[in-house]
């Protein structure tokens, strides 16, 4: 009787990499030290077994062919390369990485985020595990899931993700980090510092890229709340021009409730409304 392979999110190298890169962004927003950056450099360099395994995950989750035979050939080539990895060293590195994550972060929160292409990542994990454990049915299911992903492209992801996020994900990890850091620094430079509301919105946006319903619900609730707060300032505004502008801002806030998914411009607009509320509170003392 064969052993049934079960997926482990905690031991999935592709998922670990995705979660660490998200944590890097969250740490930047919170102005925390570069712990997550250190983990990435330490465990995912080209010289580590984890780094080598991650490159194979990346190939099987990003490559795109029209032919199933080419996709299957790619899988065989990846397996051949995977067999050259030092398994015992890989297990040690993975164990040490997870231990450092547990010592540095809230594990439940760290592993809570939903991952795009989760099913494909899980299938790659099972494919690699099937090399060590005899489980023909799981190996077959995993292989066909990967082939389907490679041959159909990333159409489902493109529906959910906007062009900015898609381009962001294709960047090399260092460039991706730098790009987001520059965006946050520009916002900080313009508005001096991010408020707790703005930080909270950015955290949710980062952690819910693939969970559009949850993010949409949050933005809708915040939009209603912001509109009510803006309306409460109207009686305290004596300047006619400022009053007209505020009324227009209140009217435009309804646009935040439109659309099936949350777009970049909606997040940016809500960030600006938070900033407007902060400035109104400073001016009115309310």
C-alpha positions as CSV (number, residue, x, y, z in Angstrom):
1,X,0.0,0.0,0.0
2,X,1.4,3.4,-1.0
3,X,1.8,6.4,1.3
4,X,-0.5,9.2,0.5
5,X,1.3,12.5,-0.1
6,X,-0.3,15.5,1.8
7,X,0.5,19.1,0.9
8,X,2.3,21.1,3.6
9,X,2.1,24.9,3.2
10,X,4.8,25.3,5.8
11,X,7.3,23.1,3.8
12,X,6.3,24.4,0.3
13,X,9.3,26.3,-0.9
14,X,7.4,28.4,-3.5
15,X,4.8,29.5,-0.9
16,X,7.5,30.3,1.7
17,X,9.2,32.6,-0.8
18,X,5.9,34.3,-1.6
19,X,5.1,34.9,2.1
20,X,8.6,36.2,2.9
21,X,8.4,38.7,0.0
22,X,5.0,39.9,1.3
23,X,6.5,40.2,4.8
24,X,9.3,42.4,3.4
25,X,6.7,44.8,2.0
26,X,4.8,44.8,5.3
27,X,8.0,45.5,7.2
28,X,8.9,48.4,5.0
29,X,5.5,50.0,5.6
30,X,5.9,49.5,9.3
31,X,9.4,50.9,9.2
32,X,10.7,47.7,10.8
33,X,14.2,46.2,10.5
34,X,15.2,44.1,7.5
35,X,14.6,40.7,9.2
36,X,12.6,39.3,6.3
37,X,15.1,40.7,3.8
38,X,17.8,38.8,5.8
39,X,15.8,35.6,5.6
40,X,15.5,35.9,1.8
41,X,19.2,36.6,1.3
42,X,20.2,33.8,3.8
43,X,18.0,31.0,2.5
44,X,17.2,31.8,-1.1
45,X,20.6,32.7,-2.6
46,X,21.7,30.7,-5.7
47,X,24.1,28.7,-3.5
48,X,21.5,27.3,-1.1
49,X,19.5,24.2,-1.8
50,X,16.3,26.2,-1.0
51,X,17.3,28.8,-3.6
52,X,17.8,26.0,-6.2
53,X,14.5,24.4,-5.4
54,X,12.7,27.7,-5.6
55,X,14.0,28.3,-9.1
56,X,12.4,25.0,-10.1
57,X,9.1,26.1,-8.5
58,X,9.3,29.3,-10.4
59,X,9.9,27.5,-13.7
60,X,6.9,25.2,-13.2
61,X,4.6,28.1,-12.1
62,X,5.5,30.7,-14.6
63,X,6.4,29.0,-17.9
64,X,3.9,28.9,-20.7
65,X,3.7,26.5,-23.6
66,X,1.0,25.7,-26.1
67,X,1.9,22.1,-26.4
68,X,1.3,19.5,-23.7
69,X,4.2,17.4,-24.9
70,X,6.5,20.4,-24.4
71,X,5.0,21.0,-20.9
72,X,5.6,17.4,-20.0
73,X,9.2,17.6,-21.3
74,X,9.7,20.6,-19.2
75,X,8.5,18.8,-16.1
76,X,10.9,15.9,-16.8
77,X,13.8,18.3,-17.2
78,X,12.9,20.0,-13.9
79,X,12.7,16.6,-12.1
80,X,16.1,15.7,-13.5
81,X,17.5,18.9,-12.1
82,X,15.7,18.4,-8.8
83,X,17.4,15.1,-8.4
84,X,20.7,16.9,-8.2
85,X,19.6,18.8,-5.1
86,X,21.1,17.7,-1.8
87,X,17.8,16.5,0.0
88,X,19.2,16.3,3.5
89,X,20.7,19.8,3.2
90,X,17.4,21.0,1.7
91,X,15.5,19.6,4.7
92,X,17.9,21.3,7.2
93,X,17.6,24.7,5.4
94,X,13.8,24.5,5.3
95,X,13.6,23.5,9.0
96,X,15.9,26.3,10.0
97,X,14.0,28.8,7.9
98,X,10.6,27.9,9.4
99,X,12.2,28.0,12.9
100,X,13.4,31.5,12.3
101,X,10.0,32.5,11.0
102,X,8.3,31.1,14.1
103,X,10.7,32.9,16.4
104,X,10.3,36.3,14.6
105,X,6.6,36.4,13.5
106,X,3.2,35.4,14.5
107,X,2.9,32.1,12.7
108,X,-0.9,32.2,12.3
109,X,-0.8,35.6,10.7
110,X,2.3,34.9,8.6
111,X,0.8,31.8,7.0
112,X,-2.7,33.1,6.8
113,X,-2.4,35.1,3.5
114,X,-3.9,33.5,0.5
115,X,-1.5,32.7,-2.4
116,X,-2.2,33.1,-6.1
117,X,-1.8,29.8,-7.9
118,X,-2.0,28.0,-4.6
119,X,-3.2,24.8,-6.3
120,X,-0.2,24.8,-8.7
121,X,2.2,25.4,-5.9
122,X,0.7,22.5,-4.0
123,X,1.0,20.3,-7.1
124,X,4.7,21.2,-7.6
125,X,5.3,20.2,-3.9
126,X,3.5,16.9,-4.4
127,X,5.3,16.2,-7.6
128,X,8.7,16.7,-5.9
129,X,7.6,14.6,-2.9
130,X,6.5,11.8,-5.2
131,X,10.1,11.3,-6.2
132,X,10.8,10.1,-2.6
133,X,7.4,8.5,-1.8
134,X,5.5,6.1,-4.0
135,X,2.1,7.6,-4.7
136,X,1.1,7.1,-8.4
137,X,-2.3,8.7,-8.1
138,X,-1.1,11.9,-6.4
139,X,1.9,12.2,-8.8
140,X,-0.4,11.8,-11.8
141,X,-2.9,14.4,-10.5
142,X,-0.1,16.8,-9.6
143,X,1.6,16.4,-13.0
144,X,-1.7,17.1,-15.0
145,X,-2.5,20.1,-12.8
146,X,0.9,21.6,-13.7
147,X,0.6,20.7,-17.4
148,X,-2.8,22.4,-17.5
149,X,-1.4,25.5,-15.8
150,X,1.6,25.7,-18.2
151,X,-0.6,25.2,-21.3
152,X,-3.5,27.4,-20.5
153,X,-1.4,30.4,-19.3
154,X,-2.4,32.6,-16.5
155,X,-5.8,33.8,-17.7
156,X,-7.5,33.4,-14.3
157,X,-4.8,35.4,-12.6
158,X,-5.1,38.2,-15.2
159,X,-8.8,38.6,-14.4
160,X,-8.0,39.2,-10.8
161,X,-4.7,41.1,-11.1
162,X,-4.3,44.5,-12.6
163,X,-1.4,45.4,-14.9
164,X,0.6,46.9,-12.0
165,X,0.5,43.8,-9.9
166,X,1.2,41.5,-12.8
167,X,4.3,43.5,-13.8
168,X,5.3,43.7,-10.1
169,X,5.2,39.9,-9.8
170,X,7.3,39.4,-12.9
171,X,10.1,41.5,-11.6
172,X,13.2,40.0,-10.0
173,X,12.8,39.9,-6.2
174,X,15.3,42.7,-5.5
175,X,13.8,44.9,-8.1
176,X,10.3,44.1,-6.8
177,X,11.3,45.1,-3.3
178,X,13.0,48.2,-4.5
179,X,10.0,49.2,-6.6
180,X,7.6,49.0,-3.8
181,X,10.0,50.7,-1.4
182,X,10.3,53.6,-3.7
183,X,6.5,53.9,-4.0
184,X,6.1,53.9,-0.2
185,X,9.0,56.4,0.2
186,X,7.4,58.8,-2.4
187,X,4.1,58.7,-0.5
188,X,5.9,59.3,2.8
189,X,7.8,62.2,1.3
190,X,4.7,63.8,0.0
191,X,2.6,63.3,3.1
192,X,5.4,63.2,5.7
193,X,4.3,59.9,7.3
194,X,1.6,57.3,6.8
195,X,-1.3,57.3,9.2
196,X,-2.5,54.1,10.9
197,X,-5.5,54.0,8.5
198,X,-3.2,54.3,5.5
199,X,-0.8,51.6,6.8
200,X,-3.8,49.4,7.5
201,X,-5.2,49.8,4.0
202,X,-1.8,49.0,2.5
203,X,-1.4,45.9,4.6
204,X,-4.8,44.6,3.6
205,X,-4.1,45.4,-0.1
206,X,-0.8,43.5,0.0
207,X,-2.2,40.5,1.9
208,X,-5.4,40.2,-0.1
209,X,-4.2,40.5,-3.7
210,X,-5.8,37.1,-4.4
211,X,-8.7,37.6,-2.0
212,X,-10.6,40.3,-3.8
213,X,-14.0,39.8,-2.0
214,X,-12.5,40.4,1.4
215,X,-10.6,43.5,0.1
216,X,-13.7,44.8,-1.6
217,X,-15.8,44.4,1.6
218,X,-13.1,46.3,3.5
219,X,-12.9,49.2,1.0
220,X,-16.7,49.4,0.9
221,X,-17.0,49.7,4.7
222,X,-14.2,52.2,4.8
223,X,-15.7,54.3,2.0
224,X,-19.0,54.6,3.8
225,X,-17.2,55.5,7.1
226,X,-15.0,58.1,5.3
227,X,-18.1,59.7,3.7
228,X,-19.9,60.1,7.0
229,X,-16.7,61.5,8.6
230,X,-16.3,64.0,5.8
231,X,-20.0,65.0,6.0
232,X,-19.5,65.7,9.8
233,X,-17.0,68.4,8.9
234,X,-19.3,70.4,6.7
235,X,-21.0,72.4,9.5
236,X,-17.6,73.5,10.7
237,X,-16.4,74.9,7.3
238,X,-17.0,78.6,7.0
239,X,-15.1,79.2,3.8
240,X,-17.4,78.9,0.8
241,X,-14.8,77.6,-1.7
242,X,-13.5,75.0,0.8
243,X,-17.1,73.9,1.5
244,X,-17.8,73.4,-2.2
245,X,-14.6,71.3,-2.6
246,X,-15.5,69.2,0.4
247,X,-19.0,68.6,-1.0
248,X,-17.5,67.5,-4.3
249,X,-15.1,65.2,-2.5
250,X,-18.0,63.6,-0.6
251,X,-19.9,63.1,-3.9
252,X,-16.9,61.5,-5.6
253,X,-16.4,59.1,-2.7
254,X,-19.3,57.0,-4.1
255,X,-17.0,55.9,-6.9
256,X,-15.0,53.8,-4.4
257,X,-18.0,51.5,-4.2
258,X,-18.0,50.7,-7.9
259,X,-16.5,47.7,-9.7
260,X,-16.3,43.9,-9.1
261,X,-12.7,44.1,-7.9
262,X,-10.6,46.7,-6.2
263,X,-8.5,48.7,-8.6
264,X,-5.2,50.5,-7.9
265,X,-6.8,53.9,-8.3
266,X,-9.5,53.1,-5.7
267,X,-6.8,52.2,-3.1
268,X,-4.9,55.4,-4.0
269,X,-8.1,57.5,-3.7
270,X,-9.0,56.0,-0.4
271,X,-5.4,56.8,0.8
272,X,-6.0,60.4,-0.2
273,X,-9.3,60.5,1.6
274,X,-7.6,59.4,4.7
275,X,-5.1,62.2,4.2
276,X,-7.9,64.7,3.7
277,X,-9.6,63.6,6.9
278,X,-6.3,64.0,8.8
279,X,-5.8,67.6,7.4
280,X,-9.4,68.5,8.2
281,X,-9.0,67.3,11.8
282,X,-5.8,69.4,12.1
283,X,-7.5,72.5,10.7
284,X,-10.7,72.2,12.7
285,X,-9.3,70.7,15.8
286,X,-12.2,68.2,15.7
